[in-house]
């Protein structure tokens, strides 16, 4: 829990007020949404119901990209999200993962979530990987991207 909060707080310090941001799904992203809510005037796009609920809509423009519910974590996936992402352009895509292999492959288990992650990265000026130290050295089913494809890795380490 503490590592996720560190990642979230560090992320909030590098995202400027007024930025357009895609926020991925997962508990690290939920902590990040809470930390980003303290910024001003963000234009937020997310496929995470829980992340969206962390924002005050009176201070931020919050957009939930609709699709089918993919899990109890409030994540949404589907072709309609991919299509919407193709028409958008963000300053930042904040991406989560299940593991980062030693060879630099960033991995996840859910193919439908991976498709959303890839589309969000393609729509963003900069893509940040948000990963707690526990993700390093772990594998999963399929690759999201290579570590080198991210503009920055925020891992909660000092």
DAVENTA-V614857 format. One line per field, one symbol per residue. psi: psi as a letter, one per 30 degrees, with the letter a starting at -180 (. if undefined). A space follows every 50 residues. Layout:
psi = ???
This chain:
psi = eeeeeeeeeeefffjlkglkkkkalleeeeeeeeeffflkhkjkklgjee eeffkjfffljkkkjkakkglfggkklleeeeeeefglklekkjkllflj lfggkkllfjeeeeeeeeeeeffkekkkkjklfffkgllaelkelleffk fkkjgfk.
